[in-house]
Amino acid sequence: MVYKTALELAKYKSEPLRTDRFVKISEREDRSDLPEAACKNLLKNHWLQTWKGILLAKGMTEITLYPMLLHELQPKTIIEIGTFNGGSALWFADIMEMLGTETRIYSMDIDLSMVDEKVKHDPRIQFVQGDCNHIESTFTPELLSTLPHPWFLTEDAHINSVGILEYFHQNGFQKGDYVVIEDTNPLSWKIEMLDEEIWGEEYYENQEMLGQ
Ligand SMILES: C[S@@+](CC[C@H](N)C(=O)[O-])C[C@H]1O[C@@H](n2cnc3c(N)ncnc32)[C@H](O)[C@@H]1O
């Protein structure tokens, strides 16, 4: 029975990984199995993707991976840097609710005027306006000391990424917390930046976004 074999193989493939399930980013291989042409087509219209009618700027691979990762990690606090339209904060809130985990969600942006009215007052999400160049002003050490672990930090603004990691590292990160830095595949930038209608000078000049 082919399905039984698939089931057995799935178990076999995941169980031996348990002991070294999490690999340091410095020890990961920097490569993608998806060729540029495939990435291009997969990412082309990701700015049009929605969750409950609100823009959710995630690629198809993230849509698959995030729910599995969140199920595994069961974070008690999710911190999103870069809210945009609010679709992803809402998506995180819905995923955690479906998974039955009580999770506080904080979503930060320099400009919360872009957040859709339908999600602005969702009681599960705390939207906070702030500049991630001054992350300590929004996520003060006092606030961080009240947030239950494990934490799940997703960095999706790509401004001061290293400073943000340093700051959280010095102000509360513990074993079991997890960090996602989105859009680290250099191909995604090459593809997105082709869309000059969206990306102006500001983005072309942002060396951090270009991974430089
Ligand atoms: C890629 S979008 C976030 C997408 C969102 N996480 C999602 O998946 O739908 C990046 C966001 O970062 C915000 N941003 C840019 N510079 C920022 C800064 N200095 N501080 C905080 N947010 C910033 C932008 O306003 C924008 O909404």
The ligand as a Gaussian input file, in Angstrom:
#p B3LYP/6-31G(d) Opt

LIG

0 1
 C        8.248000      43.442000       3.724000
 S        7.222000      44.540000       4.612000
 C        6.589000      43.511000       5.905000
 C        5.687000      42.437000       5.374000
 C        4.907000      41.667000       6.403000
 N        5.753000      41.136000       7.453000
 C        4.197000      40.532000       5.715000
 O        4.718000      39.404000       5.696000
 O        3.100000      40.793000       5.163000
 C        8.388000      45.552000       5.426000
 C        7.811000      46.569000       6.380000
 O        8.901000      47.134000       7.103000
 C        8.574000      48.452000       7.439000
 N        9.770000      49.227000       7.780000
 C       10.659000      49.802000       6.933000
 N       11.592000      50.484000       7.605000
 C       11.304000      50.318000       8.926000
 C       11.914000      50.798000      10.132000
 N       13.015000      51.561000      10.117000
 N       11.349000      50.448000      11.312000
 C       10.223000      49.680000      11.352000
 N        9.612000      49.209000      10.235000
 C       10.137000      49.521000       9.042000
 C        7.859000      48.982000       6.194000
 O        7.051000      50.090000       6.530000
 C        7.102000      47.740000       5.711000
 O        5.758000      47.781000       6.115000

